[in-house]
């Protein structure tokens, strides 16, 4: 992996949020977000996709940030549109 690739924490910061705020939006514990950001655990698929939406990043970008193998995965799609609230 290249050193200039984002981490989960930098994606969270780039989205203008915090681990605490993200945990509240995803309805998971702050410890869960911290574990995912520090690569101690991986999120369930539904939480992974919800993180993509909340952080406005593609699944491939988030997978790279989690240091998962992404070879063979199609290139990124445009960012998810934000749902109207």
N, C-alpha and C positions, 0 to 999 in steps of 0.2 A: 504494500500500500504506500502511496505517496504521502509525504508528511504534510502537504498542503490540503489534503482532503479533510472535510469537516468531521467533527465528532458529534455525537448526540447532543452534548452540552452546547456546542457552538450553534447547532441547528435550533436548539431551544432559545438561545440568546438572540439569534438572528430573527426569530419569529416574534421577538419583543415580549417574551413571557418568561416565567420561571418554572422550575421543577414543581413547586407547590401549586401554581396556577394550572399547569398542565395536568397534574394529578387530579385536581378538582374537576377539570373539564372531562377527563377520561373516566372519572369515578373509580380511581385506583388510589392506593396509598402513595405518599411521597416516597416511601422506601422503595416501592416498585419502580418508580421513575428513576430513582438513584441507582438501583441495581441494573436497570437497562442501560443507563448512561455510562456506567462503569463496567459494563460487559460481564457482570456477575451472573446475570440471568437474561433470558430472551422473553419478550412479550408474546402473549398469544396472538394469533393472526388478527383477531378482531381489534385488539389493542394496537397492534402494529399499524393497521390500516387507519385507525382513528388518529394515531400519532401523525401519520402522513398528512391527513386532512388538517389537523390542528397546526402543524408546523409548515403547511403548504409546500411539501416536498414530495417527490415521487417515491414509490416503494424502493426503487433501485438506489436512490440517493440515501434514504434512511438505512437500507441494508449495508451500503458502503460505510456509513458512519458507525454502524454497529460492528464493522469489520467482518462482515459475512462474505463468503465467496459469491461473487456476482457474475463470474465468467459464464457466458452463454445466455444470460438474461437479456432480453431486448433492451435497447436504449430507452432512456427516460422518456416519458410522455410529458406533455405540458403540465404544469402544476394543477392540482385539483381546484375547481372553483369553490369559493367559500359559500356555505349554505346561508341563505337569508335567515336572519334571526329576528 
